[in-house]
Amino acid sequence: MIDLLHNTSLNRDLVKEGFCQFKNDSFLNDSFYSDLESLVSDIKIIEDQLQPVGYYLSIMHGDPSLRNKINQLVLKYIDPMVDSMFTEASVLTSSIIIKPAHTGRFTTHMNWSCTERLDHSAFTLWIPLNDTTSANGTLKIFPRTHTFFNAPVPVNVHNQYFAEFTDYINTHDQYKPIDVKKGEVLCFDERIVHGSDINNTATPRVVLQVVVTHKPKETCFFFTKENSIESYEINREYFINHGVLDALMGFKNTRCISENELPIMSITKEEFIHKLSLAHQQ
Ligand SMILES: O=C(O)CCC(=O)C(=O)O
């Protein structure tokens, strides 16, 4: 089994289930949470930013100075935490997610691939500022789905792979909300099928989301164009300066590294069910 994490039982969960929960470690102290709270209190959400999705992401809606401040916070508290959690990993990017009261559904999706080699994985560390449950739209994860797609996930089609049978996934009894308390860290493979429902409480749900890559020094995003798939150079500075809007608008500010024939990127409901049964036999 590949060694991603120092903690062997969490490593087993991450490799097998595609996610794990750091519950009893005191990685994050009070000053981290008060610094995060003070950054969040400076964010003034403009109503238009919430359209059409209903949530705020600093990587999309914030400006470079805010993203730089978040990066400073991550450098101070999260980079050392990543070093003590992972055998070999580094932070690629971070974002504050705010789901205001009574809004903010994330459609079921996989995250964008950010590594050229498929055997070099990437993970999200999902760090809530307040306890999250199904009441305020905590993260929902479909365990063991992280190995279903053997091709990079491009930024422009990441939620289209199972568009034909999203209802089946959304109502599946294994696709479950995960309760995460303030002080805990949920870690999941970027390829896992996940999403979340709206925040049904009157209090905003706030999360620091940090993407880490295991091993690779070269990180990239993928984009599909007609019959080809292109990869573009990205790094920590790129996300601070340009956020993800540049990527969504066709990568004006970075370099194309490669262009290849488009791999097959869809899956049928039958294939999904088959892969799920194989994943449960292991
Ligand atoms: O915060 C959420 O509800 C969803 C976040 C998400 O999709 C992600 O971190 O990849």
The ligand as an SDF file (V2000), in Angstrom:
LIG
                    3D

 10  9  0  0  0  0  0  0  0  0999 V2000
  -17.1950   23.0040    0.8210 O   0  0  0  0  0  0  0  0  0  0  0  0
  -17.9950   22.3220    0.1460 C   0  0  0  0  0  0  0  0  0  0  0  0
  -19.1540   22.1300    0.4800 O   0  0  0  0  0  0  0  0  0  0  0  0
  -17.5030   21.6810   -1.1290 C   0  0  0  0  0  0  0  0  0  0  0  0
  -16.0360   21.8860   -1.3290 C   0  0  0  0  0  0  0  0  0  0  0  0
  -15.4490   21.1050   -2.4350 C   0  0  0  0  0  0  0  0  0  0  0  0
  -16.1000   20.6340   -3.3400 O   0  0  0  0  0  0  0  0  0  0  0  0
  -13.9930   20.9000   -2.3990 C   0  0  0  0  0  0  0  0  0  0  0  0
  -13.3340   21.3140   -1.4310 O   0  0  0  0  0  0  0  0  0  0  0  0
  -13.4710   20.2990   -3.3460 O   0  0  0  0  0  0  0  0  0  0  0  0
  1  2  2  0
  2  3  1  0
  2  4  1  0
  4  5  1  0
  5  6  1  0
  6  7  2  0
  6  8  1  0
  8  9  2  0
  8 10  1  0
M  END
$$$$
